[in-house]
Amino acid sequence: LRSSSISTNEDIKIIAFADKHYVALAKVWYERLSSLGYTEHYIVCVDDKSYKKLSQGNYRLIQRYITNPDYAHPVVGFGRQLYSLRLQFTLEMLQNGTHVLVTDVDNIFNRYVPLAGFLEERFDEFHAYEMKYPMNLFQENGFVVCAGHQFIRSNSATISYLRDEVLGDCFKANNCDDQVRYNVALHKLRIHWNANPFGKDRIKISSNVKENDGLLVEQLTGTASLGDNGKLRIKIWDRDFCWRLSNDLPEKCPSMKKNWVAMPTKNDEHISEKRFNKVGKKIAMFRVWDNICRGGDARR
């Protein structure tokens, strides 16, 4: 992607969310992006403790707190609260005219890609491939996209789509699973894809790891009608550019030259510090990734 004068005229932000438990990881994520040359990345603090801790450093922060965070139930409690907020805040940014890359603090950025280039491509939404969750939609559609990494252009089509199809009324109930919401919405659109995801000519991963075997590799592009709000133009990045797999390292490391972002999971066997908690292992994974897939090319 080439840089462009668009970058000086358009408001583009990168956002990732952090609570009090993820402060150390958010610092690693932020500093890595800074080292690559990004200047438009922000940490969205969802509680006061994370904001106070991060305010002590030189980080761009946004305060958007979760009301009565249910930390006692990290999946169906706090997790749903966080995903609900992430969808609502993304919508608000689009409504304010901001094009936004929504990502996770455990996503590993490996090179600088100017976000203005995505605007030049003229698609409205860019998604990364997930693995197989939700399984029923993977089986029906041939793929699922990842809620933890997408670039969305601010226009009437994406605002309508996110507000009416993805978010719906789940924010009011504080009960959004954005991974499910995005994929259900895409399924309902009946998108006209440039290639059949089930086509015999589609390149798929062959792996002994069940979560990875049969996953699509090549990019997909498509359009869908939104009625009065026109068409939604969608691109799913190829898996080498936005890498998301379960373990399979080093066998399935992506191309060093092409890979932009890696979203590795289930790699505990590569982390020598067995005493680490969940966040500690995620931080260690940055080093492990660089050592295994980038020849020791640390970016932190």
Sine and cosine of phi, psi and omega as CSV:
sin_phi,cos_phi,sin_psi,cos_psi,sin_omega,cos_omega
0.00,0.00,0.74,-0.68,-0.03,-1.00
-1.00,-0.08,0.43,-0.90,0.06,-1.00
-0.97,0.23,0.25,-0.97,-0.11,-0.99
-0.40,-0.92,0.30,-0.95,0.09,-1.00
-0.91,0.42,-0.26,0.96,0.06,-1.00
-0.82,0.58,-0.58,0.82,-0.09,-1.00
-0.88,0.47,-0.42,0.91,-0.01,-1.00
-1.00,0.01,-0.22,0.98,-0.09,-1.00
-0.95,-0.30,-0.31,0.95,-0.11,-0.99
-0.91,-0.41,0.55,-0.84,0.05,-1.00
-1.00,0.01,0.92,-0.39,-0.03,-1.00
-0.81,-0.59,0.75,-0.67,0.01,-1.00
-0.73,-0.69,0.49,-0.87,0.16,-0.99
-0.95,-0.32,0.80,-0.60,0.00,-1.00
-0.78,-0.62,0.62,-0.79,0.14,-0.99
-0.63,-0.78,0.52,-0.85,-0.16,-0.99
-0.97,-0.25,0.55,-0.83,0.01,-1.00
-0.57,-0.82,0.61,-0.79,0.14,-0.99
-0.92,-0.39,-0.11,-0.99,-0.09,-1.00
-0.88,0.48,-0.43,0.90,-0.01,-1.00
-0.99,0.15,-0.31,0.95,-0.13,-0.99
-0.93,-0.36,0.29,0.96,-0.04,-1.00
-0.87,0.50,-0.76,0.65,-0.04,-1.00
-0.88,0.47,-0.65,0.76,0.02,-1.00
-0.92,0.38,-0.64,0.77,0.01,-1.00
-0.88,0.48,-0.59,0.81,0.04,-1.00
-0.89,0.45,-0.69,0.72,0.01,-1.00
-0.88,0.47,-0.72,0.69,0.01,-1.00
-0.86,0.50,-0.75,0.66,-0.06,-1.00
-0.89,0.45,-0.73,0.68,-0.06,-1.00
-0.92,0.38,-0.52,0.86,0.05,-1.00
-0.92,0.39,-0.70,0.72,0.04,-1.00
-0.89,0.46,-0.65,0.76,0.04,-1.00
-0.87,0.49,-0.67,0.75,-0.02,-1.00
-0.91,0.41,-0.44,0.90,0.02,-1.00
-0.99,0.13,-0.24,0.97,0.03,-1.00
0.93,-0.37,0.07,1.00,0.02,-1.00
-0.97,0.23,0.58,-0.81,0.02,-1.00
-0.76,-0.65,0.05,1.00,-0.09,-1.00
-0.92,-0.40,0.35,0.94,-0.05,-1.00
-0.99,-0.12,0.62,-0.78,-0.07,-1.00
-0.72,-0.70,0.55,-0.83,0.16,-0.99
-0.98,-0.18,0.82,-0.57,0.07,-1.00
-1.00,-0.03,0.94,-0.35,-0.01,-1.00
-1.00,0.08,0.82,-0.58,-0.08,-1.00
-0.98,-0.20,0.03,1.00,0.12,-0.99
-0.51,-0.86,0.26,-0.97,-0.12,-0.99
-0.93,0.36,-0.57,0.82,-0.03,-1.00
-0.90,0.43,-0.67,0.75,0.02,-1.00
-0.91,0.41,-0.64,0.77,-0.01,-1.00
-0.91,0.42,-0.70,0.71,-0.02,-1.00
-0.90,0.43,-0.64,0.76,0.00,-1.00
-0.93,0.38,-0.70,0.71,-0.05,-1.00
-0.96,0.26,-0.40,0.92,0.03,-1.00
-0.91,0.42,-0.31,0.95,0.01,-1.00
-0.97,0.25,-0.22,0.98,0.02,-1.00
-0.92,-0.39,-0.04,-1.00,-0.05,-1.00
-1.00,-0.10,0.94,0.33,-0.03,-1.00
-0.85,-0.53,0.60,-0.80,0.13,-0.99
-0.99,0.16,0.85,-0.53,-0.12,-0.99
-0.83,-0.56,0.51,-0.86,0.15,-0.99
-0.81,-0.59,0.77,-0.64,0.04,-1.00
-1.00,-0.04,0.85,-0.53,0.10,-0.99
-0.49,-0.87,1.00,0.03,-0.21,-0.98
-0.99,0.15,0.56,-0.83,0.14,-0.99
-1.00,0.10,0.77,-0.64,0.02,-1.00
-0.98,0.21,0.80,-0.60,0.01,-1.00
0.77,0.64,0.88,0.47,-0.01,-1.00
-0.87,0.50,0.75,-0.66,-0.06,-1.00
-1.00,-0.10,0.95,0.30,-0.04,-1.00
-0.92,0.40,-0.36,0.93,-0.03,-1.00
-0.93,0.38,-0.35,0.94,0.01,-1.00
-0.80,-0.60,0.99,0.11,-0.17,-0.98
-0.91,0.42,-0.38,0.92,-0.04,-1.00
-0.99,-0.12,-0.91,0.41,-0.06,-1.00
-0.99,0.11,-0.17,0.99,0.04,-1.00
-0.98,-0.19,-1.00,0.00,-0.07,-1.00
-0.89,0.47,-0.62,0.79,-0.01,-1.00
-0.84,0.54,-0.72,0.69,0.02,-1.00
-0.92,0.39,-0.59,0.81,0.05,-1.00
-0.89,0.46,-0.68,0.73,-0.01,-1.00
-0.91,0.42,-0.72,0.70,-0.02,-1.00
-0.91,0.41,-0.58,0.81,0.05,-1.00
-0.89,0.45,-0.72,0.69,0.01,-1.00
-0.90,0.43,-0.64,0.77,-0.03,-1.00
-0.88,0.48,-0.68,0.73,0.04,-1.00
-0.91,0.41,-0.72,0.69,-0.03,-1.00
-0.89,0.45,-0.70,0.72,-0.03,-1.00
-0.93,0.38,-0.60,0.80,0.08,-1.00
-0.86,0.50,-0.71,0.70,0.03,-1.00
-0.86,0.50,-0.69,0.72,-0.01,-1.00
-0.89,0.46,-0.62,0.78,0.03,-1.00
-0.90,0.43,-0.68,0.73,0.04,-1.00
-0.88,0.47,-0.67,0.74,0.00,-1.00
-0.91,0.42,-0.43,0.90,0.03,-1.00
-1.00,0.04,0.07,1.00,0.05,-1.00
1.00,0.03,0.23,0.97,-0.01,-1.00
-0.99,-0.11,0.81,-0.59,0.18,-0.98
-0.98,0.18,0.69,-0.72,-0.21,-0.98
-0.69,-0.72,0.70,-0.72,0.20,-0.98
-0.98,-0.17,0.92,-0.39,0.03,-1.00
-0.99,-0.14,0.84,-0.54,-0.07,-1.00
-0.64,-0.77,-0.01,-1.00,-0.01,-1.00
-0.93,-0.36,0.47,-0.88,-0.02,-1.00
-0.95,0.30,-0.18,0.98,0.09,-1.00
-0.99,-0.17,0.12,0.99,0.10,-1.00
-0.98,0.18,0.71,-0.70,-0.13,-0.99
-0.98,-0.22,0.95,-0.30,0.05,-1.00
-0.99,0.14,0.71,-0.71,-0.12,-0.99
-0.89,-0.46,-0.23,0.97,0.09,-1.00
-0.36,-0.93,0.27,-0.96,-0.01,-1.00
-0.99,0.11,0.84,-0.54,0.12,-0.99
-0.83,-0.55,0.90,-0.44,-0.02,-1.00
-0.91,0.41,0.82,-0.57,-0.07,-1.00
-0.93,0.37,-0.41,0.91,0.05,-1.00
-0.86,0.51,-0.46,0.89,0.02,-1.00
-0.89,0.46,-0.50,0.87,0.04,-1.00
-0.92,0.38,-0.57,0.82,0.05,-1.00
-0.91,0.42,-0.57,0.82,0.01,-1.00
-0.92,0.39,-0.42,0.91,-0.01,-1.00
-0.96,0.29,-0.28,0.96,0.11,-0.99
0.95,0.30,0.26,0.97,0.17,-0.99
-1.00,0.02,0.37,-0.93,-0.01,-1.00
-1.00,-0.06,-0.64,0.77,-0.02,-1.00
-0.76,-0.65,0.70,-0.72,0.07,-1.00
-0.87,-0.50,0.78,-0.63,0.00,-1.00
-0.84,-0.55,0.38,-0.92,0.18,-0.98
-0.98,-0.20,0.53,-0.85,0.11,-0.99
-0.92,0.38,0.64,-0.77,0.20,-0.98
-0.99,-0.10,-0.23,-0.97,0.10,-1.00
-1.00,-0.04,-0.99,-0.13,-0.11,-0.99
-0.74,-0.67,0.19,0.98,0.01,-1.00
-0.98,-0.20,0.77,-0.63,0.01,1.00
-0.97,0.23,0.72,-0.69,-0.11,-0.99
-0.87,0.49,-0.63,0.77,-0.03,-1.00
-0.89,0.46,-0.60,0.80,0.01,-1.00
-0.98,0.21,-0.53,0.85,0.11,-0.99
-0.87,0.49,-0.69,0.72,-0.01,-1.00
-0.92,0.38,-0.59,0.81,-0.02,-1.00
-0.97,0.24,-0.64,0.76,-0.13,-0.99
-0.98,-0.18,-0.32,0.95,-0.04,-1.00
1.00,-0.01,-0.05,1.00,0.01,-1.00
-0.19,-0.98,0.24,-0.97,0.22,-0.98
-0.68,-0.74,0.42,-0.91,0.02,-1.00
-0.98,-0.21,0.30,-0.95,-0.08,-1.00
-0.99,-0.12,0.80,-0.60,0.03,-1.00
-0.96,0.26,-0.22,0.97,-0.07,-1.00
-1.00,-0.04,0.18,0.98,0.06,-1.00
-0.25,-0.97,0.97,-0.26,0.08,-1.00
-0.44,-0.90,0.51,-0.86,0.08,-1.00
-0.93,-0.36,0.78,-0.63,-0.07,-1.00
-0.80,-0.60,0.81,-0.59,0.08,-1.00
-0.97,0.23,0.60,-0.80,0.06,-1.00
-1.00,0.06,0.95,-0.32,0.13,-0.99
-0.38,-0.92,0.05,-1.00,-0.08,-1.00
-0.90,0.45,-0.54,0.84,-0.03,-1.00
-0.92,0.39,-0.74,0.67,-0.04,-1.00
-0.94,0.33,-0.58,0.81,0.04,-1.00
-0.89,0.45,-0.73,0.69,0.03,-1.00
-0.88,0.47,-0.70,0.71,-0.02,-1.00
-0.89,0.46,-0.75,0.66,-0.04,-1.00
-0.93,0.38,-0.66,0.76,-0.04,-1.00
-0.93,0.36,-0.74,0.67,-0.17,-0.99
-1.00,-0.05,-0.58,0.82,-0.12,-0.99
-0.99,-0.17,-0.67,0.74,-0.07,-1.00
-1.00,0.04,-0.82,0.57,-0.09,-1.00
-0.96,0.26,-0.78,0.63,-0.01,-1.00
0.82,0.58,-0.71,-0.70,-0.03,-1.00
-0.97,-0.25,0.19,0.98,-0.07,-1.00
-0.94,0.33,-0.45,0.89,0.01,-1.00
-0.91,0.41,-0.63,0.78,0.01,-1.00
-0.88,0.47,-0.57,0.82,0.01,-1.00
-1.00,0.04,-0.07,1.00,-0.02,-1.00
0.84,0.54,0.64,0.77,-0.16,-0.99
-0.66,-0.76,0.67,0.74,0.01,-1.00
-1.00,0.03,0.72,-0.70,0.30,-0.96
-0.95,-0.31,0.99,-0.13,-0.16,-0.99
-0.91,0.41,-0.42,0.91,0.09,-1.00
-0.88,0.47,-0.68,0.73,0.04,-1.00
-0.95,0.31,-0.70,0.72,-0.08,-1.00
-0.87,0.49,-0.71,0.71,0.01,-1.00
-0.89,0.46,-0.70,0.72,-0.08,-1.00
-0.96,0.27,-0.57,0.82,0.10,-1.00
-0.90,0.43,-0.68,0.74,-0.01,-1.00
-0.89,0.45,-0.69,0.72,0.02,-1.00
-0.89,0.45,-0.63,0.78,0.00,-1.00
-0.90,0.44,-0.67,0.74,-0.03,-1.00
-0.92,0.38,-0.43,0.90,-0.05,-1.00
-0.94,0.35,-0.35,0.94,-0.05,-1.00
0.81,0.58,0.87,0.50,-0.10,-1.00
-0.94,0.35,0.63,-0.78,0.12,-0.99
-1.00,0.01,0.98,-0.21,-0.05,-1.00
-1.00,0.08,0.44,-0.90,0.01,-1.00
-0.95,0.30,-0.29,0.96,0.02,-1.00
-0.55,-0.83,0.50,-0.87,0.01,-1.00
-0.97,0.23,0.90,-0.44,0.00,-1.00
-0.84,0.54,-0.39,0.92,0.00,-1.00
-0.99,-0.11,0.05,1.00,-0.04,-1.00
-0.87,0.49,0.57,-0.82,-0.02,-1.00
-0.92,0.40,-0.32,0.95,-0.01,-1.00
-1.00,0.08,-0.09,1.00,-0.01,-1.00
-0.95,0.31,0.74,-0.67,0.05,-1.00
-0.98,0.20,0.77,-0.64,0.00,-1.00
-0.78,-0.63,0.44,-0.90,0.01,-1.00
-0.96,0.27,0.70,-0.71,0.13,-0.99
-0.95,-0.33,0.86,-0.50,-0.12,-0.99
-0.47,-0.88,0.47,-0.88,0.13,-0.99
-0.98,0.18,-0.19,0.98,0.06,-1.00
-1.00,0.09,0.89,-0.46,-0.12,-0.99
-0.83,0.56,-0.66,0.75,-0.04,-1.00
-0.90,0.44,-0.40,0.92,-0.09,-1.00
-0.99,-0.15,-0.46,0.89,-0.13,-0.99
-0.91,0.42,0.80,-0.60,0.04,-1.00
1.00,0.01,0.10,1.00,-0.01,-1.00
-0.97,0.23,0.61,-0.79,0.06,-1.00
-0.92,0.39,0.47,-0.88,-0.03,-1.00
-0.90,-0.44,-0.71,0.70,-0.13,-0.99
-0.98,0.22,0.41,-0.91,0.02,-1.00
-0.91,0.42,0.42,-0.91,0.12,-0.99
-0.80,-0.60,0.60,-0.80,0.14,-0.99
-0.76,-0.65,0.49,-0.87,-0.03,-1.00
-0.25,-0.97,0.17,-0.98,0.04,-1.00
-0.73,-0.69,0.46,-0.89,0.04,-1.00
-0.60,-0.80,0.55,-0.83,0.02,-1.00
-0.99,0.13,0.69,-0.73,0.08,-1.00
-0.91,-0.41,0.41,0.91,0.01,-1.00
0.92,0.38,-0.83,-0.56,-0.05,-1.00
-0.91,0.41,-0.33,0.94,-0.02,-1.00
-1.00,-0.05,0.28,0.96,0.10,-0.99
0.98,0.18,-0.59,-0.81,-0.05,-1.00
-0.91,-0.40,0.52,-0.86,0.11,-0.99
-0.96,-0.28,0.84,-0.54,-0.03,-1.00
-0.97,-0.24,0.84,-0.54,-0.19,-0.98
-0.85,-0.53,0.64,-0.77,0.13,-0.99
-0.77,-0.63,0.72,-0.70,0.15,-0.99
-0.95,-0.31,0.88,-0.47,-0.03,-1.00
-0.89,0.47,0.51,-0.86,0.07,-1.00
-0.93,0.37,0.40,-0.92,-0.16,-0.99
-0.95,0.32,-0.34,0.94,0.07,-1.00
-0.96,0.28,-0.56,0.83,0.01,-1.00
-0.96,0.27,-0.73,0.68,0.09,-1.00
-0.87,-0.50,0.99,-0.15,-0.17,-0.99
-1.00,0.01,0.81,-0.58,0.05,-1.00
-0.61,-0.79,0.95,-0.30,0.03,-1.00
-0.55,-0.84,0.24,-0.97,0.06,-1.00
-0.98,-0.18,0.91,-0.41,0.02,-1.00
0.83,0.56,-0.76,-0.65,0.02,-1.00
0.87,0.49,0.56,0.83,0.05,-1.00
-0.93,-0.36,0.64,-0.77,0.09,1.00
-1.00,0.01,0.03,1.00,-0.14,-0.99
-0.83,0.55,-0.60,0.80,-0.10,-1.00
-0.94,-0.35,0.43,0.90,0.09,-1.00
-0.85,0.53,0.62,-0.78,0.02,-1.00
-0.98,0.21,0.12,-0.99,0.05,-1.00
-0.90,0.43,0.76,-0.65,0.01,-1.00
-0.90,0.44,-0.59,0.80,-0.05,-1.00
-0.96,0.27,-0.56,0.83,-0.11,-0.99
-1.00,-0.10,-0.55,0.84,-0.13,-0.99
-0.90,0.44,0.75,-0.66,0.03,-1.00
-0.99,-0.17,-0.77,0.64,-0.09,-1.00
-0.70,-0.71,0.64,-0.77,0.09,-1.00
-0.87,-0.50,0.65,-0.76,0.01,-1.00
-0.79,-0.61,0.93,0.37,-0.06,-1.00
-0.96,0.27,0.47,-0.88,0.05,-1.00
-0.54,-0.84,0.39,-0.92,0.05,-1.00
0.85,0.53,0.82,0.57,-0.01,-1.00
-0.86,-0.50,0.50,0.86,-0.07,-1.00
-0.84,0.54,-0.52,0.86,-0.05,-1.00
-0.90,0.43,-0.36,0.93,0.00,-1.00
-1.00,-0.02,-0.11,0.99,-0.05,-1.00
-0.98,-0.18,0.91,-0.41,-0.12,-0.99
-0.96,0.29,-0.45,0.89,-0.05,-1.00
-0.99,0.12,0.99,0.11,-0.11,-0.99
-0.92,0.38,-0.31,0.95,-0.04,-1.00
-0.98,0.18,-0.18,0.98,-0.07,-1.00
-0.90,0.45,0.57,-0.82,0.13,-0.99
-0.99,0.16,-0.10,-1.00,-0.08,-1.00
-0.85,0.53,-0.73,0.68,-0.02,-1.00
-0.92,0.38,-0.66,0.75,0.03,-1.00
-0.86,0.51,-0.63,0.78,0.02,-1.00
-0.93,0.37,-0.59,0.81,0.03,-1.00
-0.91,0.41,-0.63,0.77,0.05,-1.00
-0.91,0.41,-0.70,0.71,0.01,-1.00
-0.88,0.48,-0.47,0.88,-0.04,-1.00
-0.91,0.42,-0.46,0.89,0.08,-1.00
-0.87,0.49,-0.72,0.70,0.02,-1.00
-0.92,0.39,-0.69,0.73,0.00,-1.00
-0.88,0.48,-0.68,0.73,0.00,-1.00
-0.88,0.48,-0.73,0.68,-0.01,-1.00
-0.88,0.47,-0.64,0.77,-0.02,-1.00
-0.94,0.34,-0.65,0.76,-0.09,-1.00
-1.00,0.09,-0.69,0.72,-0.14,-0.99
-0.96,-0.28,-0.17,0.99,-0.01,-1.00
-0.79,-0.62,0.34,0.94,0.10,-1.00
0.86,0.50,0.56,0.83,0.01,-1.00
0.99,0.14,0.20,0.98,-0.05,-1.00
-0.99,0.17,0.97,0.24,-0.05,-1.00
-0.94,0.34,0.67,-0.74,-0.03,-1.00
-0.91,-0.42,0.16,0.99,-0.06,-1.00
-1.00,0.08,0.00,0.00,0.00,0.00
